[in-house]
Amino acid sequence: MEPTQLLLPALLGSGAIGTALARRHQARKLSHLLEARSSSVAELLDLQRSVAEQMGGGSFVERVKLSGEIICEEPLVAPWSGEPCVAFTDITTAMLEVREETTSTDADGNKRTEVRWQRRDQTLNRLERRCSFSLRQGNQQLPIQPEAAELELENVFDQVDPPTTENTFNTRQLGIRREEAILRASGMAFVVAECSDTSGQLQLQAPQDGGLFVVKRGSEAEFSASIRRWRRIWMASTLGLTVATIVSLVSIMS
């Protein structure tokens, strides 16, 4: 058996492992979502006061999920779109074609060289910024420290500029793409986080021992449905790749 014959089964098997890990990740996200307790800002403030009276400040910790309005007194300004936001990501990418040359020999010993231009993207710069903001319900609010949060960003800027470099023997630049995504400093959001006063004030933050920390638009039902959908997709992909791996191995051995 030639080693090259095992290349396809190895690639398929690696893909099956990768999709299985992705499915497991979605299953863990769903578990953390279901474990978090539905609450409100008013309830959490009352609970923290009660716990502080009995056990002292810095003793309140609970994983929760709640919806509210994003409030930010000093929002960031996204550089390209100029939109006020609490988080943004700017990515500058060089759109390239790269020359690839392959040489093969036929049965008569004649060599043949084939040249192809493959499309590739090269990230030139990536800028990310986040700032603290609050989640408000009525006249009460809780601050959020978003450093480690999974944020749902909205694409607001996508522009392709002309090439900035001359073509070379091996590369051709097609243009420079600038993309920007933001989380606006207004509107409703659904949050899954740890609520704690260990920092000296009650706030929503990343769980200290790992877990789900998410700020998304929409509702819990929509978030749960998305997780379940991706879990089904990864499960089907794992099954298909596993079957393909087995079939390719059987064909090699037969």
FIPARO-831406 format. One record per residue (C-alpha): residue number from 1; residue in three letters; chain; x negated, y, z negated. Coordinates in nm, 3 decimals, decimal comma. Example, Ala and Ser with C-alpha at 12.3 -4.5 7.8 and 13.67 -1.06 7.14 Angstrom:
<pts>
PT kegu setor fiza       X       Y       Z
PT    1   ALA    A  -1,230  -0,450  -0,780
PT    2   SER    A  -1,367  -0,106  -0,714
</pts>
This chain:
<pts>
PT kegu setor fiza       X       Y       Z
PT    1   MET    A   0,000   0,000   0,000
PT    2   GLU    A  -0,138   0,339   0,102
PT    3   PRO    A  -0,146   0,603  -0,174
PT    4   THR    A   0,022   0,848   0,062
PT    5   GLN    A   0,325   0,619   0,073
PT    6   LEU    A   0,389   0,696  -0,293
PT    7   LEU    A   0,398   1,071  -0,235
PT    8   LEU    A   0,770   1,089  -0,154
PT    9   PRO    A   0,883   0,872  -0,451
PT   10   ALA    A   0,656   1,077  -0,678
PT   11   LEU    A   0,809   1,404  -0,557
PT   12   LEU    A   1,162   1,269  -0,593
PT   13   GLY    A   1,085   1,133  -0,940
PT   14   SER    A   0,939   1,466  -1,048
PT   15   GLY    A   1,251   1,639  -0,921
PT   16   ALA    A   1,470   1,399  -1,119
PT   17   ILE    A   1,275   1,473  -1,437
PT   18   GLY    A   1,298   1,847  -1,377
PT   19   THR    A   1,676   1,841  -1,325
PT   20   ALA    A   1,720   1,616  -1,631
PT   21   LEU    A   1,534   1,872  -1,842
PT   22   ALA    A   1,749   2,151  -1,697
PT   23   ARG    A   2,065   1,956  -1,785
PT   24   ARG    A   1,934   1,903  -2,138
PT   25   HIS    A   1,870   2,276  -2,170
PT   26   GLN    A   2,230   2,353  -2,071
PT   27   ALA    A   2,359   2,092  -2,318
PT   28   ARG    A   2,159   2,256  -2,599
PT   29   LYS    A   2,293   2,600  -2,503
PT   30   LEU    A   2,648   2,467  -2,522
PT   31   SER    A   2,578   2,309  -2,860
PT   32   HIS    A   2,441   2,636  -3,000
PT   33   LEU    A   2,739   2,827  -2,860
PT   34   LEU    A   2,987   2,592  -3,026
PT   35   GLU    A   2,795   2,599  -3,357
PT   36   ALA    A   2,802   2,979  -3,380
PT   37   ARG    A   3,097   3,113  -3,581
PT   38   SER    A   3,338   3,361  -3,424
PT   39   SER    A   3,332   3,679  -3,629
PT   40   SER    A   3,377   4,056  -3,621
PT   41   VAL    A   3,163   4,353  -3,719
PT   42   ALA    A   3,389   4,441  -4,013
PT   43   GLU    A   3,381   4,085  -4,149
PT   44   LEU    A   3,003   4,059  -4,122
PT   45   LEU    A   2,953   4,391  -4,302
PT   46   ASP    A   3,185   4,276  -4,583
PT   47   LEU    A   3,014   3,937  -4,612
PT   48   GLN    A   2,670   4,097  -4,626
PT   49   ARG    A   2,780   4,329  -4,909
PT   50   SER    A   2,922   4,036  -5,105
PT   51   VAL    A   2,608   3,827  -5,061
PT   52   ALA    A   2,384   4,122  -5,153
PT   53   GLU    A   2,580   4,179  -5,475
PT   54   GLN    A   2,544   3,814  -5,575
PT   55   MET    A   2,198   3,722  -5,442
PT   56   GLY    A   2,029   4,050  -5,360
PT   57   GLY    A   1,951   4,220  -5,031
PT   58   GLY    A   1,782   4,023  -4,755
PT   59   SER    A   1,972   3,702  -4,835
PT   60   PHE    A   2,239   3,709  -4,565
PT   61   VAL    A   2,179   3,497  -4,252
PT   62   GLU    A   2,446   3,349  -4,023
PT   63   ARG    A   2,474   3,252  -3,658
PT   64   VAL    A   2,770   3,428  -3,502
PT   65   LYS    A   2,941   3,520  -3,177
PT   66   LEU    A   3,144   3,833  -3,117
PT   67   SER    A   3,242   4,088  -2,854
PT   68   GLY    A   3,218   4,464  -2,867
PT   69   GLU    A   3,120   4,784  -2,691
PT   70   ILE    A   2,756   4,863  -2,615
PT   71   ILE    A   2,652   5,191  -2,776
PT   72   CYS    A   2,311   5,354  -2,728
PT   73   GLU    A   2,228   5,709  -2,835
PT   74   GLU    A   1,895   5,723  -2,649
PT   75   PRO    A   1,922   5,493  -2,346
PT   76   LEU    A   1,643   5,416  -2,105
PT   77   VAL    A   1,656   5,558  -1,753
PT   78   ALA    A   1,586   5,299  -1,483
PT   79   PRO    A   1,301   5,440  -1,266
PT   80   TRP    A   1,438   5,368  -0,918
PT   81   SER    A   1,815   5,390  -0,957
PT   82   GLY    A   1,815   5,656  -1,230
PT   83   GLU    A   2,087   5,463  -1,417
PT   84   PRO    A   2,110   5,492  -1,799
PT   85   CYS    A   2,058   5,146  -1,948
PT   86   VAL    A   1,940   4,948  -2,251
PT   87   ALA    A   1,720   4,718  -2,040
PT   88   PHE    A   1,577   4,712  -1,691
PT   89   THR    A   1,349   4,501  -1,473
PT   90   ASP    A   1,167   4,647  -1,172
PT   91   ILE    A   0,993   4,410  -0,932
PT   92   THR    A   0,774   4,511  -0,636
PT   93   THR    A   0,710   4,229  -0,388
PT   94   ALA    A   0,499   4,208  -0,075
PT   95   MET    A   0,685   4,015   0,196
PT   96   LEU    A   0,420   3,821   0,386
PT   97   GLU    A   0,363   3,569   0,660
PT   98   VAL    A   0,056   3,351   0,599
PT   99   ARG    A  -0,129   3,166   0,874
PT  100   GLU    A  -0,156   2,790   0,824
PT  101   GLU    A  -0,367   2,577   1,052
PT  102   THR    A  -0,346   2,197   1,067
PT  103   THR    A  -0,557   1,961   1,275
PT  104   SER    A  -0,450   1,611   1,375
PT  105   THR    A  -0,606   1,334   1,585
PT  106   ASP    A  -0,401   1,120   1,824
PT  107   ALA    A  -0,457   0,754   1,910
PT  108   ASP    A  -0,705   0,842   2,186
PT  109   GLY    A  -0,920   1,045   1,947
PT  110   ASN    A  -0,811   1,381   2,082
PT  111   LYS    A  -0,785   1,657   1,824
PT  112   ARG    A  -0,492   1,891   1,821
PT  113   THR    A  -0,469   2,212   1,621
PT  114   GLU    A  -0,134   2,360   1,530
PT  115   VAL    A  -0,089   2,710   1,389
PT  116   ARG    A   0,219   2,810   1,193
PT  117   TRP    A   0,311   3,127   1,009
PT  118   GLN    A   0,476   3,054   0,673
PT  119   ARG    A   0,688   3,313   0,492
PT  120   ARG    A   0,568   3,390   0,138
PT  121   ASP    A   0,634   3,659  -0,121
PT  122   GLN    A   0,366   3,803  -0,347
PT  123   THR    A   0,466   3,990  -0,663
PT  124   LEU    A   0,268   4,314  -0,679
PT  125   ASN    A   0,418   4,462  -0,995
PT  126   ARG    A   0,677   4,373  -1,255
PT  127   LEU    A   0,796   4,624  -1,515
PT  128   GLU    A   1,038   4,535  -1,796
PT  129   ARG    A   1,171   4,761  -2,069
PT  130   ARG    A   1,430   4,718  -2,345
PT  131   CYS    A   1,553   4,945  -2,622
PT  132   SER    A   1,759   4,895  -2,936
PT  133   PHE    A   2,133   4,946  -2,913
PT  134   SER    A   2,447   4,866  -3,111
PT  135   LEU    A   2,764   4,661  -3,073
PT  136   ARG    A   3,070   4,860  -3,178
PT  137   GLN    A   3,419   4,749  -3,276
PT  138   GLY    A   3,649   5,036  -3,371
PT  139   ASN    A   3,453   5,275  -3,594
PT  140   GLN    A   3,203   5,013  -3,715
PT  141   GLN    A   2,891   4,886  -3,542
PT  142   LEU    A   2,590   4,657  -3,577
PT  143   PRO    A   2,245   4,725  -3,432
PT  144   ILE    A   2,092   4,473  -3,190
PT  145   GLN    A   1,720   4,407  -3,150
PT  146   PRO    A   1,711   4,272  -2,791
PT  147   GLU    A   1,341   4,180  -2,753
PT  148   ALA    A   1,395   3,802  -2,735
PT  149   ALA    A   1,752   3,805  -2,600
PT  150   GLU    A   1,874   3,644  -2,279
PT  151   LEU    A   2,030   3,947  -2,111
PT  152   GLU    A   2,271   3,945  -1,820
PT  153   LEU    A   2,127   4,207  -1,586
PT  154   GLU    A   2,307   4,366  -1,292
PT  155   ASN    A   2,125   4,426  -0,962
PT  156   VAL    A   2,151   4,796  -0,879
PT  157   PHE    A   1,864   4,864  -0,637
PT  158   ASP    A   1,723   4,665  -0,345
PT  159   GLN    A   1,514   4,844  -0,084
PT  160   VAL    A   1,259   4,725   0,174
PT  161   ASP    A   0,991   4,977   0,270
PT  162   PRO    A   0,753   4,956   0,570
PT  163   PRO    A   0,427   4,758   0,540
PT  164   THR    A   0,146   4,929   0,351
PT  165   THR    A  -0,148   4,723   0,484
PT  166   GLU    A  -0,279   4,623   0,824
PT  167   ASN    A  -0,238   4,268   0,951
PT  168   THR    A  -0,537   4,037   0,910
PT  169   PHE    A  -0,633   3,713   1,079
PT  170   ASN    A  -0,458   3,511   0,808
PT  171   THR    A  -0,178   3,740   0,685
PT  172   ARG    A   0,091   3,968   0,822
PT  173   GLN    A   0,279   4,200   0,590
PT  174   LEU    A   0,648   4,235   0,677
PT  175   GLY    A   0,729   4,503   0,421
PT  176   ILE    A   0,747   4,594   0,051
PT  177   ARG    A   1,064   4,505  -0,138
PT  178   ARG    A   1,165   4,695  -0,451
PT  179   GLU    A   1,434   4,541  -0,671
PT  180   GLU    A   1,584   4,671  -0,993
PT  181   ALA    A   1,828   4,506  -1,236
PT  182   ILE    A   1,973   4,669  -1,548
PT  183   LEU    A   2,200   4,622  -1,847
PT  184   ARG    A   2,407   4,940  -1,854
PT  185   ALA    A   2,424   5,144  -2,174
PT  186   SER    A   2,803   5,116  -2,186
PT  187   GLY    A   3,086   4,868  -2,143
PT  188   MET    A   3,187   4,551  -2,327
PT  189   ALA    A   2,952   4,265  -2,405
PT  190   PHE    A   2,970   3,917  -2,558
PT  191   VAL    A   2,688   3,839  -2,802
PT  192   VAL    A   2,562   3,517  -2,957
PT  193   ALA    A   2,297   3,586  -3,219
PT  194   GLU    A   2,179   3,551  -3,574
PT  195   CYS    A   2,323   3,816  -3,805
PT  196   SER    A   2,077   3,892  -4,083
PT  197   ASP    A   1,969   4,162  -4,328
PT  198   THR    A   1,618   4,025  -4,382
PT  199   SER    A   1,469   4,330  -4,205
PT  200   GLY    A   1,629   4,567  -4,458
PT  201   GLN    A   1,944   4,637  -4,257
PT  202   LEU    A   2,215   4,412  -4,121
PT  203   GLN    A   2,155   4,348  -3,751
PT  204   LEU    A   2,201   4,102  -3,466
PT  205   GLN    A   1,874   3,938  -3,370
PT  206   ALA    A   1,701   3,625  -3,240
PT  207   PRO    A   1,744   3,320  -3,470
PT  208   GLN    A   1,429   3,281  -3,677
PT  209   ASP    A   1,417   2,903  -3,631
PT  210   GLY    A   1,520   2,895  -3,265
PT  211   GLY    A   1,860   2,897  -3,104
PT  212   LEU    A   2,083   3,098  -2,875
PT  213   PHE    A   2,045   3,475  -2,847
PT  214   VAL    A   2,251   3,605  -2,556
PT  215   VAL    A   2,401   3,937  -2,450
PT  216   LYS    A   2,639   3,893  -2,156
PT  217   ARG    A   2,928   4,060  -1,985
PT  218   GLY    A   3,257   3,873  -1,989
PT  219   SER    A   3,407   3,642  -2,249
PT  220   GLU    A   3,305   3,334  -2,443
PT  221   ALA    A   3,533   3,123  -2,224
PT  222   GLU    A   3,355   3,241  -1,908
PT  223   PHE    A   3,013   3,179  -2,063
PT  224   SER    A   3,113   2,831  -2,178
PT  225   ALA    A   3,256   2,746  -1,835
PT  226   SER    A   2,931   2,859  -1,668
PT  227   ILE    A   2,720   2,639  -1,897
PT  228   ARG    A   2,943   2,338  -1,838
PT  229   ARG    A   2,935   2,394  -1,461
PT  230   TRP    A   2,555   2,405  -1,450
PT  231   ARG    A   2,536   2,100  -1,673
PT  232   ARG    A   2,747   1,907  -1,420
PT  233   ILE    A   2,536   2,035  -1,131
PT  234   TRP    A   2,209   1,927  -1,295
PT  235   MET    A   2,359   1,591  -1,390
PT  236   ALA    A   2,464   1,523  -1,030
PT  237   SER    A   2,123   1,635  -0,904
PT  238   THR    A   1,945   1,404  -1,149
PT  239   LEU    A   2,157   1,109  -1,042
PT  240   GLY    A   2,102   1,178  -0,672
PT  241   LEU    A   1,726   1,219  -0,708
PT  242   THR    A   1,698   0,906  -0,923
PT  243   VAL    A   1,884   0,698  -0,665
PT  244   ALA    A   1,668   0,844  -0,386
PT  245   THR    A   1,354   0,759  -0,583
PT  246   ILE    A   1,461   0,398  -0,628
PT  247   VAL    A   1,560   0,362  -0,261
PT  248   SER    A   1,226   0,503  -0,141
PT  249   LEU    A   1,033   0,267  -0,370
PT  250   VAL    A   1,232  -0,034  -0,252
PT  251   SER    A   1,172   0,058   0,112
PT  252   ILE    A   0,797   0,082   0,048
PT  253   MET    A   0,781  -0,251  -0,133
PT  254   SER    A   0,988  -0,439   0,126
</pts>
